[in-house]
Amino acid sequence: MPAGLAPVAPFVCDEVVVVGGGCYGRWYTQQLDRAVRAGAAQLGRVIVVDRDASCRVAAERTTFGSLTLEVVTATWADFLGPWLDAIVASGASGPTRLLVPSPLMPHLLLEWLEARAQTRWPARPVHVVPLDRATGGALPPVPWQRSSPDARHYVSFAEWMCPINCIEPSTCPKTRGPRDWSMPAALAGWVPTAQGGELPLRGPIIFPCLHRTWGVGMIDAAAIRDADAALASAAADGPVRVLVGSVSHCHGALGVLHVG
């Protein structure tokens, strides 16, 4: 190490859950293994969730020798519901947990919040409404976006194909210019202006995916607890519509949760 440079503390986490054991999950698991071998990370359990018991991570698990690796055969939604509930129940004093989402993952965290709301308020209607209907046609100020038939809305500041290993640095590797955008900040600034629907739009409730070590983006347990608490507070006194997003700096999956 060059003289005068302080050592960088390794990234430490008790439990990491990787969504998917195929090509993306295999790449993330490989990077976590490399980070541990390089002394850049200290990890407890690494859990890879895939409905295919013969997924790539399972087939190559001996390759990731530095990890305490567990492959769980389950659908993503079936695994994540109880796992996310446990994070809320354990509170801030619980083990440190992080979620590594897949680029192709549906908006599972919105589905979880919807289920939490249905359990919390069983006599109230709870469902996801299309974004443009909730805002009277207003859309986020991003260059690329698409609505899907299931009322989810996908957004991106990139109009090009980004590499899987992009860590969204301050200088964009595609434009070679400054990355002067961040999806959480853009949505927070947009929501107060998007008030043309039947009910005021609240939020956003954000699950931020941040790159923690060796190019692996993760969502922190604290954000999961905060999201559950924010929804409970927003809908406590009456009908509400809340923008919920699972986002990185550049990309995101959005949905508007209606609690009647």
JOVEN-V710902 format. One record per pair of residues at least 4 apart in sequence whose C-alpha atoms are under 8 Angstrom apart, sorted by the first residue. I is the first residue (numbers start at 0). GAP is how many residues later the second one is. If there is no record, write none. Layout:
I | GAP
I | GAP
This chain:
0 | 4
0 | 6
8 | 31
9 | 29
9 | 30
9 | 31
9 | 32
10 | 29
10 | 30
10 | 31
10 | 32
10 | 201
10 | 202
11 | 29
11 | 30
11 | 31
12 | 29
12 | 30
12 | 31
12 | 83
12 | 84
12 | 85
13 | 29
13 | 30
13 | 31
13 | 81
13 | 82
13 | 83
14 | 28
14 | 29
14 | 30
14 | 31
14 | 32
14 | 80
14 | 81
14 | 82
14 | 83
15 | 27
15 | 28
15 | 29
15 | 30
15 | 31
15 | 81
15 | 82
15 | 83
15 | 84
16 | 29
16 | 30
16 | 31
16 | 32
16 | 80
16 | 81
16 | 82
16 | 83
17 | 7
17 | 10
17 | 11
17 | 28
17 | 29
17 | 30
17 | 31
17 | 81
17 | 82
17 | 83
17 | 84
18 | 6
18 | 29
18 | 30
18 | 31
18 | 57
18 | 80
18 | 81
18 | 82
18 | 83
18 | 86
19 | 4
19 | 5
19 | 28
19 | 29
19 | 30
19 | 56
19 | 82
20 | 4
20 | 5
20 | 27
20 | 28
20 | 29
20 | 34
20 | 35
20 | 36
20 | 37
21 | 4
21 | 28
21 | 33
21 | 34
21 | 35
22 | 4
22 | 33
23 | 4
23 | 78
23 | 79
24 | 4
24 | 23
24 | 32
24 | 77
25 | 4
25 | 30
25 | 31
26 | 4
27 | 4
27 | 188
28 | 4
28 | 28
28 | 35
29 | 4
29 | 34
30 | 4
30 | 183
30 | 184
30 | 185
31 | 4
31 | 9
31 | 35
31 | 181
31 | 182
31 | 184
32 | 4
32 | 31
32 | 32
32 | 33
32 | 34
33 | 4
33 | 180
34 | 4
34 | 5
34 | 6
34 | 178
34 | 179
35 | 4
35 | 5
35 | 6
35 | 7
35 | 30
35 | 31
36 | 29
39 | 173
40 | 172
42 | 24
43 | 23
43 | 24
44 | 22
44 | 23
44 | 24
44 | 25
45 | 21
45 | 22
45 | 23
45 | 24
46 | 22
46 | 23
46 | 24
46 | 25
47 | 9
47 | 21
47 | 22
47 | 23
47 | 24
48 | 22
48 | 23
48 | 24
48 | 25
48 | 26
48 | 27
48 | 30
49 | 5
49 | 21
49 | 22
49 | 23
49 | 24
49 | 25
49 | 26
50 | 21
50 | 22
50 | 23
50 | 24
50 | 25
51 | 21
51 | 22
52 | 5
52 | 19
52 | 20
53 | 4
53 | 5
54 | 4
55 | 4
56 | 4
56 | 14
57 | 13
59 | 4
60 | 4
60 | 8
63 | 5
73 | 4
73 | 5
74 | 4
75 | 4
76 | 4
76 | 31
77 | 4
78 | 4
79 | 4
80 | 4
80 | 31
81 | 4
82 | 4
83 | 4
83 | 28
83 | 140
84 | 4
85 | 4
86 | 4
86 | 7
86 | 10
86 | 134
86 | 137
86 | 138
87 | 136
87 | 137
87 | 140
89 | 4
90 | 134
91 | 130
95 | 125
96 | 123
96 | 124
97 | 120
97 | 121
97 | 122
97 | 123
98 | 119
98 | 120
98 | 121
98 | 122
99 | 116
99 | 117
99 | 118
99 | 119
100 | 4
100 | 116
100 | 117
100 | 118
106 | 4
106 | 45
106 | 139
106 | 146
106 | 147
107 | 4
108 | 4
108 | 98
108 | 137
109 | 4
109 | 134
109 | 135
109 | 145
109 | 147
110 | 4
111 | 4
112 | 4
112 | 115
112 | 118
113 | 4
113 | 12
113 | 13
113 | 14
113 | 143
114 | 4
115 | 4
115 | 112
116 | 4
116 | 5
116 | 9
116 | 114
116 | 115
116 | 142
117 | 4
117 | 6
117 | 7
117 | 8
123 | 135
123 | 136
124 | 133
124 | 134
124 | 135
125 | 131
125 | 132
125 | 133
125 | 134
126 | 130
126 | 131
126 | 132
127 | 23
127 | 127
127 | 128
127 | 129
127 | 130
128 | 4
128 | 5
128 | 22
128 | 126
128 | 127
128 | 128
128 | 129
129 | 4
129 | 17
129 | 21
129 | 22
129 | 23
129 | 125
129 | 126
130 | 4
130 | 6
130 | 8
130 | 20
130 | 21
130 | 22
130 | 124
130 | 125
131 | 4
131 | 5
131 | 6
131 | 7
132 | 4
132 | 64
133 | 62
133 | 63
133 | 64
133 | 65
133 | 67
133 | 107
133 | 122
134 | 4
134 | 59
134 | 60
134 | 61
134 | 62
134 | 66
135 | 58
135 | 59
135 | 60
135 | 61
135 | 62
136 | 59
137 | 56
137 | 58
138 | 55
139 | 46
139 | 47
139 | 50
140 | 45
140 | 49
141 | 13
141 | 14
141 | 15
142 | 13
142 | 14
142 | 15
142 | 16
143 | 11
143 | 12
143 | 13
143 | 14
143 | 15
144 | 8
144 | 9
144 | 10
144 | 11
145 | 7
145 | 8
145 | 9
146 | 4
146 | 5
146 | 6
146 | 7
147 | 4
147 | 5
147 | 6
150 | 104
151 | 101
151 | 102
151 | 103
152 | 100
152 | 101
152 | 102
153 | 97
153 | 98
153 | 99
153 | 100
154 | 96
154 | 97
154 | 98
154 | 99
155 | 94
155 | 95
155 | 96
156 | 24
156 | 26
156 | 93
156 | 94
157 | 4
157 | 92
157 | 93
161 | 4
161 | 12
164 | 50
164 | 51
165 | 7
165 | 49
166 | 44
166 | 48
166 | 49
166 | 50
167 | 4
167 | 11
167 | 81
167 | 82
168 | 4
168 | 10
169 | 8
169 | 9
169 | 10
170 | 5
170 | 6
170 | 7
170 | 8
171 | 4
171 | 5
171 | 6
171 | 7
172 | 4
180 | 5
180 | 68
180 | 69
181 | 4
181 | 66
181 | 67
181 | 68
182 | 4
182 | 64
182 | 65
182 | 66
182 | 67
182 | 68
182 | 69
183 | 4
183 | 22
183 | 24
183 | 63
183 | 64
183 | 65
184 | 4
185 | 4
186 | 4
186 | 17
187 | 4
187 | 15
187 | 16
188 | 4
189 | 4
190 | 4
190 | 10
190 | 11
190 | 12
190 | 13
190 | 52
191 | 9
191 | 10
193 | 7
194 | 4
194 | 5
194 | 6
195 | 4
196 | 4
198 | 40
198 | 41
198 | 42
199 | 40
199 | 41
200 | 39
200 | 40
200 | 41
200 | 42
201 | 32
201 | 38
201 | 39
201 | 40
201 | 41
202 | 39
202 | 40
202 | 41
203 | 38
203 | 39
203 | 40
203 | 41
204 | 22
204 | 25
204 | 26
204 | 37
204 | 38
204 | 39
204 | 40
205 | 17
205 | 21
205 | 38
205 | 39
205 | 40
205 | 41
206 | 12
206 | 16
206 | 17
206 | 20
206 | 37
206 | 38
206 | 39
206 | 40
207 | 10
207 | 11
207 | 12
207 | 15
207 | 38
207 | 39
207 | 40
208 | 8
208 | 9
208 | 10
208 | 11
208 | 37
208 | 38
208 | 39
208 | 40
209 | 7
209 | 8
209 | 9
209 | 38
209 | 39
210 | 4
210 | 5
210 | 6
210 | 7
211 | 4
211 | 5
211 | 6
212 | 4
218 | 4
218 | 5
219 | 4
220 | 4
221 | 4
222 | 4
223 | 4
224 | 4
225 | 4
226 | 4
227 | 4
228 | 4
229 | 4
230 | 4
230 | 11
231 | 4
233 | 6
233 | 8
234 | 4
234 | 5
234 | 24
237 | 22
238 | 19
238 | 20
238 | 21
239 | 18
239 | 19
239 | 20
240 | 15
240 | 16
240 | 17
240 | 18
241 | 14
241 | 15
241 | 16
242 | 11
242 | 12
242 | 13
242 | 14
243 | 10
243 | 11
243 | 12
243 | 13
244 | 7
244 | 8
244 | 9
244 | 10
245 | 6
245 | 7
245 | 8
246 | 4
246 | 5
246 | 6
247 | 4
